Amino acid sequence: MLKATDIIIIGGGHAGVEAASAAARVGAEVLLVTIDEDKIGEMSCNPAIGGIGKGHIVREIDALGGLMPKCADKAGIQFKVLNASKGPAVRGPRCQADRELYKKAVKSEIKDLKNINILSAIVEKIKIENNICKGIQLSTGQFIASKSVVLTTGTFLNGIIYIGNKKISAGRINEKSSVGLGYFLKSLKLPMARLKTGTPPRLIKNSINFDGLEEDMGDSRPEFFSKDTNKLFTKQISCYAAWTNPKTHSIIKESLKESPLYNGTISSTGPRYCPSIEDKIHRFYGRDRHRVMLEPEGLNSDIIYPNGISTSLPAEFQKKFICSIQGLEKAKIAQLGYAIEYDHLDPRSLKKTLESKSINNLFFAGQINGTTGYEEAAGQGLIAGINAALKTNNSCKNWELDRTESYIGVMIDDLVTRGTPEPYRMFTSRAEYRLYLRADNADLRLTEKAISLNIISKERKEKYLKYKKNISLLKKKCLNTVILPHKAKEIGLNLSADGKKRNLYSLIGFNNIDKKRLLEKFSFLRSSQKEVLDQLIIQSKYQTHVQKQKGSVYSYNRDRSIKIPVNIDYKKIGGLSKESCDALENVKPEDLASAAKIPGVTAAALSSVLLYTKKVKKIAG
């Protein structure tokens, strides 16, 4: 038997490294077990971090001291804010990343944490005694004891790659799948199912003709993910846009019978919002072109990632349709595109801590929970790692993020209450409180939670507290600065001549305000830090809407605070339909707010559960 440890993390992808880092920062001894140590932090698909909704999660990870934001900043070769012309609530920071630099940054961060050890091995089984996780068994037969285990296996559980009629057992191209562990989890009677995702072929850079293609440059003033980043680490480069055309579509239509997605070979569901090129042509038959973003995989890489043409067609058809695209007429394929099918857990079998409801001390995070995307995986890994470490320290409390305070909370709440019949991807539209849950205020929402757990550095804590204090002081000055209607014209605002006094804070968020004249007029604004003033302007802009949402949050919290007894027998509750009863038994919600989101549970059923819960608690005293 190898040396026992506090926590074992299975898998070194984006969920795994965040789980390991978070657990280590809480104070646990961590063993990270991965098939290939050289693949830790690997970007399996596109070389990019962030985006709309996803960028919000990365900023939240930063507010909680995680790895992804810092590593993305160090590896970023192009930074861009998506939806920049829209309101701050839906803007999404994003960066193209150098694959090798990103992996290097992740490994460096992991190795800087002294209480993380790494083991290259294959896990075959998890030891369970009396529904309590006790450790793992390796393919060599060796046993490693631990207090908790976090499973972050990505697409490796019984992974099968498809290229035309070829089937390859793999978790990623040229990497072994985890077959033994996949079968073992099924033997535990955990609710498992299959999902699929895919990736495009990789192209050799010098075989592409970039003349005539649309250059896509990054922002001239990059916005970083981490509050600790204040400079660029690498040279910045452009991406290029190409377009499919009717000839491309004709080739793909003719080859659909060769696609495992359309000939019945693959029956599992793929990501709705990241469809293959076969899906795009089939579903959006009225469109005569689709964009293909040519994204460099690194500063010193000769590989281009053609974002938008994920495919599992046979090699000859991949080559044929690619060469029909302008600029790619002579393109050479370095690696074929493929689809991959893999096992995942129904996340409704998890608590909001991402611990199994049926097996104590066993946690799940990332793609195994039915999500897609590096950012979604990393956010889950952080939560699972923190909670696994707290259990190791014999803490009685769970550490959860609510959907009213974070996108990570929205994601986990969606997963554990509603499940996901298809790969789950984050969008701003999933968050009811998105005017408050902005990328720009992630630290103001979450960093104090990180301080309470002592999972961020002393320097980061002091920096945050100073930033928060400066915002408060500047806001106070603005609230105490009175503006009369005739004076408002001096800063570009036309207000009603009603003689009514207004404070500066209520006005600085107006869209038509002249910021240059505003700074000229008020020296205390001119001398303030840019990030402090920018945050105050956004807060002013959204103050009315956020107040309304806070009222909604209060009502939500009032209902949510009522916990449902763990051993409740729904069959004993009068007035419940069989559909509602079955749905509640299946999900076993922890509270009324969770119960309200379960398909098939009506308002009348919730009322019955509420009355029964109050009755049970009253009897119990």
C-alpha positions as CSV (number, residue, x, y, z in Angstrom):
1,M,0.0,0.0,0.0
2,L,1.3,3.4,-0.9
3,K,1.4,6.3,1.6
4,A,-2.1,7.6,2.7
5,T,-3.1,11.1,2.0
6,D,-6.0,13.5,2.8
7,I,-7.4,13.9,-0.7
8,I,-6.9,12.1,-4.0
9,I,-7.7,14.0,-7.2
10,I,-8.2,11.7,-10.2
11,G,-7.4,13.5,-13.4
12,G,-5.1,16.4,-14.3
13,G,-7.3,18.5,-16.5
14,H,-8.9,21.9,-15.8
15,A,-11.2,20.6,-13.0
16,G,-8.5,18.4,-11.5
17,V,-5.9,21.1,-11.2
18,E,-8.4,23.6,-9.7
19,A,-9.6,21.0,-7.2
20,A,-6.0,20.1,-6.2
21,S,-5.0,23.8,-5.8
22,A,-8.2,24.7,-3.8
23,A,-7.8,21.7,-1.5
24,A,-4.2,22.5,-0.9
25,R,-4.9,26.1,-0.1
26,V,-7.5,25.0,2.4
27,G,-4.7,23.0,4.0
28,A,-5.1,19.4,2.9
29,E,-2.4,17.0,1.7
30,V,-3.3,16.3,-1.9
31,L,-2.3,13.5,-4.3
32,L,-3.1,14.3,-8.0
33,V,-3.3,11.0,-10.0
34,T,-3.2,11.3,-13.7
35,I,-2.4,8.9,-16.6
36,D,0.3,11.2,-18.0
37,E,2.0,13.9,-15.9
38,D,3.1,15.7,-19.1
39,K,-0.6,16.3,-20.0
40,I,-1.5,18.2,-16.8
41,G,-3.3,21.4,-17.8
42,E,-3.8,20.2,-21.4
43,M,-6.2,22.2,-23.6
44,S,-8.0,19.3,-25.3
45,C,-9.9,21.4,-27.8
46,N,-9.7,25.1,-28.7
47,P,-6.7,27.2,-27.5
48,A,-8.8,29.8,-25.8
49,I,-10.1,30.7,-22.3
50,G,-13.2,32.8,-21.5
51,G,-16.0,34.3,-23.5
52,I,-19.6,35.2,-22.8
53,G,-20.7,33.6,-19.5
54,K,-17.4,31.6,-19.5
55,G,-15.3,34.7,-18.9
56,H,-17.5,35.5,-15.9
57,I,-16.7,32.1,-14.4
58,V,-12.9,32.7,-14.9
59,R,-13.1,36.0,-13.1
60,E,-15.0,34.3,-10.2
61,I,-12.2,31.7,-10.1
62,D,-9.8,34.5,-9.7
63,A,-11.8,36.1,-6.9
64,L,-11.4,32.8,-5.1
65,G,-7.7,32.4,-5.7
66,G,-7.8,29.8,-8.5
67,L,-5.2,28.9,-11.2
68,M,-7.0,29.4,-14.5
69,P,-7.1,33.3,-14.6
70,K,-3.4,33.7,-13.8
71,C,-2.3,30.9,-16.2
72,A,-4.5,32.3,-19.0
73,D,-3.0,35.8,-18.6
74,K,0.5,34.3,-18.7
75,A,-0.3,32.3,-21.9
76,G,-2.5,34.9,-23.6
77,I,-1.5,35.8,-27.2
78,Q,-4.7,37.8,-27.9
79,F,-7.1,39.4,-25.5
80,K,-10.6,40.6,-26.4
81,V,-13.8,41.5,-24.6
82,L,-16.8,39.9,-26.4
83,N,-20.0,41.9,-26.5
84,A,-17.9,45.1,-25.8
85,S,-20.6,47.3,-27.4
86,K,-23.3,46.0,-25.1
87,G,-23.9,46.6,-21.4
88,P,-21.2,45.5,-18.8
89,A,-23.4,42.6,-17.5
90,V,-23.1,40.6,-20.7
91,R,-19.5,41.5,-21.7
92,G,-17.2,38.5,-21.7
93,P,-13.4,38.6,-21.4
94,R,-11.6,36.1,-23.6
95,C,-8.1,35.2,-24.6
96,Q,-6.4,33.1,-27.2
97,A,-3.8,31.1,-25.4
98,D,-0.5,29.5,-26.3
99,R,-1.1,25.8,-25.5
100,E,2.4,25.1,-24.3
101,L,2.7,28.3,-22.2
102,Y,-0.6,27.5,-20.6
103,K,0.4,24.0,-19.6
104,K,3.7,25.3,-18.3
105,A,2.0,28.0,-16.2
106,V,-0.4,25.4,-14.7
107,K,2.4,23.0,-13.8
108,S,4.4,25.8,-12.2
109,E,1.4,26.9,-10.1
110,I,0.7,23.3,-9.0
111,K,4.4,22.6,-8.1
112,D,4.6,25.8,-6.1
113,L,2.0,24.4,-3.7
114,K,4.1,22.2,-1.4
115,N,1.3,20.0,-0.2
116,I,0.5,18.6,-3.7
117,N,2.1,15.4,-4.9
118,I,1.7,14.0,-8.4
119,L,1.5,10.4,-9.4
120,S,1.4,9.1,-13.0
121,A,-0.9,6.0,-12.8
122,I,-4.2,4.5,-13.9
123,V,-7.0,4.3,-11.3
124,E,-9.1,1.1,-11.6
125,K,-11.3,1.2,-8.6
126,I,-12.4,3.3,-5.7
127,K,-12.6,1.6,-2.3
128,I,-16.1,2.0,-0.7
129,E,-16.9,0.7,2.8
130,N,-20.4,1.3,4.2
131,N,-21.1,3.9,1.6
132,I,-18.0,5.8,2.6
133,C,-15.1,6.4,0.1
134,K,-11.8,5.2,1.6
135,G,-9.3,5.5,-1.2
136,I,-8.3,4.2,-4.7
137,Q,-6.9,1.0,-6.3
138,L,-4.4,1.4,-9.1
139,S,-4.1,-0.8,-12.2
140,T,-1.0,-2.3,-10.6
141,G,-3.2,-3.5,-7.7
142,Q,-1.7,-1.0,-5.2
143,F,-4.1,0.7,-2.8
144,I,-3.9,4.3,-1.6
145,A,-6.0,5.4,1.4
146,S,-7.5,8.8,1.6
147,K,-10.2,10.7,3.4
148,S,-11.8,12.0,0.2
149,V,-11.6,11.4,-3.5
150,V,-12.4,13.9,-6.3
151,L,-13.2,12.4,-9.7
152,T,-12.3,14.7,-12.6
153,T,-12.0,12.3,-15.5
154,G,-13.1,14.5,-18.4
155,T,-13.8,12.5,-21.5
156,F,-11.7,9.6,-20.4
157,L,-14.3,7.3,-18.9
158,N,-14.8,4.6,-21.5
159,G,-13.9,7.2,-24.1
160,I,-14.3,6.2,-27.8
161,I,-13.1,8.3,-30.7
162,Y,-14.9,8.2,-34.0
163,I,-13.4,9.2,-37.4
164,G,-15.7,7.9,-40.1
165,N,-16.1,4.2,-39.6
166,K,-13.0,3.9,-37.3
167,K,-13.6,3.5,-33.6
168,I,-10.6,4.0,-31.2
169,S,-10.7,3.5,-27.5
170,A,-9.2,6.8,-26.2
171,G,-9.8,9.7,-23.8
172,R,-8.1,12.1,-26.2
173,I,-6.4,11.4,-29.5
174,N,-3.4,9.1,-28.9
175,E,-4.2,8.8,-25.1
176,K,-5.7,5.8,-23.3
177,S,-9.2,5.9,-22.1
178,S,-10.1,4.9,-18.5
179,V,-12.0,1.7,-19.1
180,G,-11.6,-0.1,-15.8
181,L,-12.8,2.9,-13.7
182,G,-15.7,3.5,-16.0
183,Y,-17.0,-0.1,-15.5
184,F,-16.4,0.1,-11.8
185,L,-18.5,3.3,-11.4
186,K,-21.3,1.5,-13.2
187,S,-21.0,-1.4,-10.8
188,L,-21.8,1.1,-7.9
189,K,-25.2,1.6,-9.5
190,L,-24.5,5.3,-9.9
191,P,-26.7,6.9,-12.6
192,M,-24.4,7.0,-15.6
193,A,-25.1,7.9,-19.2
194,R,-23.2,8.7,-22.5
195,L,-22.5,12.1,-24.0
196,K,-20.4,13.2,-27.0
197,T,-18.4,16.1,-28.1
198,G,-16.0,16.7,-31.0
199,T,-13.0,18.7,-32.2
200,P,-11.9,20.0,-35.7
201,P,-8.9,18.9,-37.7
202,R,-5.7,20.8,-37.0
203,L,-4.1,22.5,-40.0
204,I,-0.4,23.3,-40.8
205,K,0.1,27.0,-40.8
206,N,2.4,27.4,-43.8
207,S,-0.1,25.5,-46.0
208,I,-2.7,28.3,-45.5
209,N,-3.0,31.3,-47.8
210,F,-4.0,34.2,-45.4
211,D,-4.2,36.8,-48.2
212,G,-7.8,37.9,-48.6
213,L,-8.9,36.5,-45.3
214,E,-10.3,38.8,-42.6
215,E,-7.8,39.7,-39.9
216,D,-9.2,39.6,-36.4
217,M,-7.1,41.6,-34.0
218,G,-7.2,41.7,-30.2
219,D,-8.1,44.7,-28.1
220,S,-5.5,47.5,-28.1
221,R,-5.9,47.8,-24.3
222,P,-6.2,44.2,-23.1
223,E,-8.4,43.3,-20.1
224,F,-6.8,40.5,-18.1
225,F,-8.6,37.8,-16.1
226,S,-6.6,38.1,-12.9
227,K,-6.5,41.1,-10.5
228,D,-2.8,40.1,-10.0
229,T,-1.9,40.7,-13.7
230,N,-0.8,44.2,-14.7
231,K,1.2,43.5,-17.9
232,L,1.3,41.4,-21.0
233,F,3.6,38.4,-20.8
234,T,3.8,37.5,-24.5
235,K,3.7,38.9,-27.9
236,Q,0.1,39.5,-29.3
237,I,-1.0,38.0,-32.6
238,S,-4.0,38.0,-34.9
239,C,-6.5,35.4,-35.8
240,Y,-8.1,35.2,-39.3
241,A,-11.7,34.5,-40.4
242,A,-12.5,32.2,-43.4
243,W,-15.9,31.1,-44.6
244,T,-17.5,27.9,-45.8
245,N,-19.4,28.2,-49.1
246,P,-22.1,26.4,-51.2
247,K,-19.4,24.0,-52.5
248,T,-18.3,23.1,-49.0
249,H,-21.9,22.5,-48.0
250,S,-22.5,20.3,-51.0
251,I,-19.5,18.1,-50.1
252,I,-20.6,17.7,-46.5
253,K,-24.3,16.9,-47.5
254,E,-23.1,14.2,-49.9
255,S,-20.9,12.7,-47.2
256,L,-23.4,12.7,-44.3
257,K,-24.1,8.9,-44.7
258,E,-20.4,8.5,-43.8
259,S,-20.7,10.5,-40.7
260,P,-21.0,8.5,-37.4
261,L,-23.3,11.2,-36.2
262,Y,-25.8,10.5,-39.0
263,N,-25.5,6.8,-39.8
264,G,-26.5,5.6,-36.4
265,T,-23.0,4.8,-35.0
266,I,-23.2,7.6,-32.4
267,S,-26.6,7.9,-30.5
268,S,-25.5,10.0,-27.6
269,T,-26.2,13.8,-27.4
270,G,-23.6,16.4,-28.3
271,P,-23.3,20.0,-27.3
272,R,-26.2,22.1,-28.7
273,Y,-24.1,25.3,-28.8
274,C,-21.0,23.9,-30.3
275,P,-22.3,21.8,-33.2
276,S,-20.2,19.9,-35.7
277,I,-20.0,21.2,-39.2
278,E,-22.2,18.3,-40.3
279,D,-24.9,19.5,-37.8
280,K,-24.6,23.1,-39.0
281,I,-25.2,22.1,-42.6
282,H,-28.0,19.8,-41.7
283,R,-29.8,22.0,-39.2
284,F,-29.2,25.4,-40.8
285,Y,-29.7,24.4,-44.4
286,G,-30.8,27.9,-45.3
287,R,-27.5,29.5,-44.6
288,D,-25.0,29.6,-47.5
289,R,-21.9,30.1,-45.3
290,H,-20.5,29.6,-41.8
291,R,-17.5,31.3,-40.3
292,V,-14.3,29.5,-39.6
293,M,-11.9,31.2,-37.2
294,L,-8.3,30.3,-37.8
295,E,-6.7,30.4,-34.4
296,P,-2.9,30.0,-33.8
297,E,-2.1,27.3,-31.2
298,G,0.9,29.2,-30.0
299,L,3.7,31.7,-30.8
300,N,6.1,28.9,-31.8
301,S,3.6,26.5,-33.1
302,D,3.0,25.7,-36.8
303,I,-0.5,24.4,-36.0
304,I,-3.8,26.3,-36.7
305,Y,-7.0,25.5,-34.9
306,P,-10.0,26.1,-37.4
307,N,-12.7,26.9,-34.9
308,G,-16.2,26.1,-36.3
309,I,-15.6,22.9,-38.3
310,S,-15.7,20.2,-35.7
311,T,-16.2,16.9,-37.6
312,S,-16.0,13.2,-37.5
313,L,-16.2,12.6,-41.2
314,P,-13.7,10.1,-42.8
315,A,-10.3,11.5,-43.6
316,E,-10.9,11.9,-47.4
317,F,-14.0,14.0,-46.8
318,Q,-12.4,16.2,-44.2
319,K,-9.6,16.9,-46.7
320,K,-12.1,17.6,-49.5
321,F,-14.4,20.0,-47.7
322,I,-11.5,21.9,-46.1
323,C,-9.8,22.5,-49.4
324,S,-13.1,24.0,-50.8
325,I,-12.7,26.9,-48.4
326,Q,-11.0,30.1,-49.6
327,G,-7.5,30.3,-48.2
328,L,-7.5,26.6,-47.4
329,E,-7.2,25.3,-50.9
330,K,-3.8,23.8,-50.2
331,A,-4.2,23.2,-46.5
332,K,-2.5,20.2,-45.0
333,I,-4.1,18.4,-42.1
334,A,-1.8,17.8,-39.1
335,Q,-4.5,15.9,-37.1
336,L,-7.9,14.7,-38.2
337,G,-11.0,16.0,-36.5
338,Y,-13.0,13.5,-34.5
339,A,-16.0,12.9,-32.3
340,I,-15.6,11.4,-28.8
341,E,-18.3,9.6,-26.8
342,Y,-17.8,9.1,-23.0
343,D,-19.5,8.2,-19.8
344,H,-20.8,10.9,-17.5
345,L,-22.7,11.0,-14.2
346,D,-26.2,12.3,-13.8
347,P,-25.3,15.4,-11.7
348,R,-28.7,15.2,-9.9
349,S,-27.1,12.5,-7.8
350,L,-24.8,15.1,-6.3
351,K,-25.1,17.7,-3.5
352,K,-24.4,21.3,-4.1
353,T,-20.9,20.7,-2.7
354,L,-20.5,18.2,-5.6
355,E,-20.3,15.3,-3.2
356,S,-22.2,12.2,-4.0
357,K,-25.5,11.9,-2.2
358,S,-25.1,8.1,-1.9
359,I,-21.4,7.8,-1.2
360,N,-19.8,10.0,1.5
361,N,-16.4,11.7,0.7
362,L,-16.7,11.0,-3.0
363,F,-16.8,14.2,-5.2
364,F,-17.2,14.7,-8.9
365,A,-16.2,17.8,-11.0
366,G,-16.0,18.8,-14.6
367,Q,-17.0,17.0,-17.8
368,I,-18.0,13.9,-15.8
369,N,-20.9,15.9,-14.5
370,G,-22.2,16.6,-18.0
371,T,-20.7,20.0,-18.7
372,T,-18.6,21.1,-21.6
373,G,-15.8,23.7,-21.5
374,Y,-12.6,24.4,-19.6
375,E,-14.1,27.2,-17.6
376,E,-17.2,25.2,-16.4
377,A,-14.8,22.3,-15.4
378,A,-12.5,24.6,-13.5
379,G,-15.3,26.3,-11.6
380,Q,-16.6,22.9,-10.4
381,G,-13.1,21.7,-9.5
382,L,-12.6,24.6,-7.2
383,I,-15.9,24.0,-5.4
384,A,-15.3,20.2,-5.1
385,G,-11.7,20.8,-3.9
386,I,-12.7,23.2,-1.2
387,N,-15.5,21.0,0.1
388,A,-13.3,17.8,0.0
389,A,-10.7,19.6,2.1
390,L,-13.2,20.9,4.6
391,K,-14.5,17.4,5.1
392,T,-10.9,16.3,5.6
393,N,-10.5,18.9,8.4
394,N,-13.7,17.5,10.0
395,S,-15.6,20.7,9.3
396,C,-19.3,20.3,9.7
397,K,-20.2,23.1,7.3
398,N,-20.6,22.8,3.5
399,W,-19.2,25.6,1.3
400,E,-21.6,26.5,-1.4
401,L,-22.0,29.3,-3.9
402,D,-25.6,30.4,-4.5
403,R,-27.1,31.2,-7.9
404,T,-27.9,34.7,-6.6
405,E,-24.2,35.5,-6.0
406,S,-22.2,33.7,-8.8
407,Y,-22.2,32.1,-12.2
408,I,-20.5,29.1,-10.6
409,G,-23.5,28.9,-8.3
410,V,-25.9,29.1,-11.2
411,M,-24.1,26.3,-13.0
412,I,-24.0,23.9,-10.0
413,D,-27.6,24.7,-9.0
414,D,-28.8,23.9,-12.6
415,L,-26.8,20.7,-12.7
416,V,-27.8,19.2,-9.3
417,T,-31.5,20.1,-9.6
418,R,-32.3,19.8,-13.3
419,G,-29.6,17.6,-14.6
420,T,-28.4,17.9,-18.2
421,P,-29.6,15.8,-21.1
422,E,-26.9,17.4,-23.2
423,P,-23.4,18.9,-22.5
424,Y,-24.0,22.0,-20.3
425,R,-22.5,25.3,-21.4
426,M,-22.6,28.5,-19.5
427,F,-24.3,31.6,-20.9
428,T,-25.3,34.9,-19.3
429,S,-28.9,34.1,-20.2
430,R,-28.9,31.2,-17.6
431,A,-28.5,33.7,-14.7
432,E,-31.6,35.5,-13.4
433,Y,-29.5,38.0,-11.6
434,R,-27.0,38.7,-14.4
435,L,-27.2,42.5,-13.9
436,Y,-25.5,41.9,-10.6
437,L,-23.4,38.9,-11.6
438,R,-21.0,40.8,-13.8
439,A,-17.5,39.9,-14.8
440,D,-16.3,43.4,-13.5
441,N,-17.4,42.8,-9.9
442,A,-16.5,39.2,-9.3
443,D,-14.0,40.2,-6.6
444,L,-16.5,42.4,-4.8
445,R,-19.0,39.5,-4.8
446,L,-16.7,36.6,-3.8
447,T,-13.3,37.6,-2.5
448,E,-14.5,38.1,1.1
449,K,-15.6,34.5,1.0
450,A,-12.1,33.5,0.0
451,I,-10.7,35.6,2.8
452,S,-12.9,33.8,5.3
453,L,-11.5,30.5,4.0
454,N,-7.9,31.8,4.0
455,I,-7.4,30.6,0.4
456,I,-5.9,33.8,-1.1
457,S,-2.6,35.4,-0.4
458,K,-2.0,38.1,2.2
459,E,-1.1,40.5,-0.7
460,R,-4.2,39.7,-2.6
461,K,-6.3,40.3,0.5
462,E,-4.8,43.7,1.2
463,K,-5.1,44.7,-2.4
464,Y,-8.8,43.8,-2.4
465,L,-9.6,45.6,0.9
466,K,-7.9,48.7,-0.4
467,Y,-9.8,48.6,-3.7
468,K,-13.1,48.1,-1.9
469,K,-12.3,51.0,0.5
470,N,-11.4,53.3,-2.4
471,I,-14.7,52.6,-4.1
472,S,-16.6,53.3,-0.9
473,L,-14.7,56.6,-0.4
474,L,-15.2,57.8,-3.9
475,K,-18.9,56.8,-3.8
476,K,-19.3,58.9,-0.6
477,K,-17.8,61.9,-2.3
478,C,-20.1,61.5,-5.3
479,L,-23.2,61.1,-3.1
480,N,-22.2,64.4,-1.3
481,T,-21.7,66.3,-4.5
482,V,-24.9,68.1,-5.4
483,I,-25.7,68.8,-9.1
484,L,-28.4,71.2,-10.2
485,P,-30.0,70.8,-13.6
486,H,-28.3,73.9,-15.1
487,K,-24.9,72.6,-13.9
488,A,-25.5,69.2,-15.4
489,K,-25.2,70.7,-18.9
490,E,-21.5,71.2,-18.1
491,I,-21.0,67.5,-18.2
492,G,-23.1,66.8,-21.2
493,L,-26.4,66.0,-19.5
494,N,-29.8,67.7,-20.2
495,L,-32.0,67.3,-17.1
496,S,-35.4,68.6,-16.5
497,A,-35.4,72.2,-15.2
498,D,-37.3,71.2,-12.1
499,G,-34.8,72.8,-9.7
500,K,-34.4,69.4,-8.1
501,K,-31.0,68.6,-6.6
502,R,-29.3,65.4,-7.7
503,N,-26.1,63.8,-6.4
504,L,-23.2,63.1,-8.7
505,Y,-23.3,59.3,-8.1
506,S,-26.9,59.1,-9.5
507,L,-25.6,60.8,-12.8
508,I,-22.2,59.3,-13.6
509,G,-23.8,56.1,-14.9
510,F,-25.8,57.9,-17.7
511,N,-24.8,56.7,-21.1
512,N,-24.7,60.2,-22.7
513,I,-22.5,61.7,-20.1
514,D,-19.3,63.4,-21.4
515,K,-16.6,61.6,-19.5
516,K,-13.8,64.0,-20.5
517,R,-15.8,67.0,-19.3
518,L,-16.7,65.1,-16.2
519,L,-13.1,64.5,-15.3
520,E,-12.2,68.2,-16.1
521,K,-15.0,69.4,-13.8
522,F,-14.3,67.2,-10.7
523,S,-10.7,66.9,-9.7
524,F,-11.4,64.1,-7.2
525,L,-12.6,61.9,-10.0
526,R,-9.6,62.8,-12.1
527,S,-7.2,61.8,-9.4
528,S,-9.0,58.5,-8.6
529,Q,-7.7,55.1,-9.9
530,K,-9.2,54.2,-13.3
531,E,-10.5,50.8,-12.1
532,V,-12.2,52.4,-9.1
533,L,-13.9,55.1,-11.2
534,D,-14.9,52.5,-13.8
535,Q,-16.5,50.3,-11.2
536,L,-18.4,53.2,-9.6
537,I,-19.8,54.3,-13.0
538,I,-21.1,50.7,-13.6
539,Q,-22.6,50.5,-10.1
540,S,-24.4,53.9,-10.8
541,K,-25.6,52.6,-14.1
542,Y,-27.2,49.5,-12.7
543,Q,-28.2,50.7,-9.2
544,T,-31.9,50.8,-9.8
545,H,-32.0,47.4,-11.5
546,V,-29.7,45.8,-8.9
547,Q,-31.9,47.1,-6.1
548,K,-34.9,45.4,-7.7
549,Q,-33.0,42.2,-8.1
550,K,-31.9,42.4,-4.5
551,G,-35.6,42.4,-3.6
552,S,-36.1,39.3,-5.6
553,V,-33.0,37.8,-4.0
554,Y,-34.5,38.5,-0.5
555,S,-37.8,36.7,-1.4
556,Y,-35.8,33.8,-3.0
557,N,-33.6,33.5,0.1
558,R,-36.6,33.5,2.4
559,D,-38.1,30.5,0.6
560,R,-34.7,28.8,0.1
561,S,-33.9,29.0,3.8
562,I,-36.5,26.3,4.5
563,K,-34.6,23.0,4.4
564,I,-36.3,19.7,3.5
565,P,-35.7,16.9,6.0
566,V,-33.1,14.4,4.7
567,N,-35.2,11.3,5.4
568,I,-38.5,12.7,4.2
569,D,-41.0,10.2,2.8
570,Y,-42.7,12.0,-0.1
571,K,-45.3,9.2,-0.3
572,K,-46.7,10.3,3.1
573,I,-47.4,13.8,1.9
574,G,-51.1,14.3,0.9
575,G,-51.9,16.1,-2.3
576,L,-48.7,15.1,-4.2
577,S,-49.3,13.7,-7.7
578,K,-47.3,10.6,-8.6
579,E,-45.3,12.6,-11.1
580,S,-44.3,15.2,-8.4
581,C,-43.6,12.4,-5.9
582,D,-41.4,10.5,-8.3
583,A,-39.5,13.6,-9.3
584,L,-38.9,14.6,-5.7
585,E,-37.8,11.1,-4.7
586,N,-35.4,10.9,-7.7
587,V,-33.7,14.3,-7.1
588,K,-34.0,14.5,-3.3
589,P,-33.7,18.3,-3.2
590,E,-32.0,19.8,-0.1
591,D,-34.3,22.8,0.0
592,L,-37.5,24.3,-1.4
593,A,-35.7,26.5,-3.9
594,S,-34.1,23.4,-5.4
595,A,-37.4,21.5,-5.4
596,A,-39.0,24.4,-7.4
597,K,-36.7,23.8,-10.3
598,I,-37.4,20.1,-10.7
599,P,-39.5,19.3,-13.9
600,G,-42.9,17.9,-12.9
601,V,-43.0,19.6,-9.4
602,T,-45.9,22.1,-9.4
603,A,-46.5,25.1,-7.2
604,A,-49.3,23.1,-5.4
605,A,-46.8,20.3,-4.7
606,L,-44.3,22.8,-3.3
607,S,-47.0,24.1,-1.0
608,S,-47.7,20.6,0.2
609,V,-44.0,19.9,0.8
610,L,-43.7,23.2,2.7
611,L,-46.6,22.5,5.0
612,Y,-45.4,18.9,5.7
613,T,-41.9,20.1,6.4
614,K,-43.1,22.7,8.9
615,K,-45.2,20.0,10.6
616,V,-42.3,17.6,10.8
617,K,-40.0,20.3,12.3
618,K,-42.6,21.4,14.8
619,I,-43.1,17.8,16.0
620,A,-39.3,17.4,16.2
621,G,-39.2,20.5,18.3
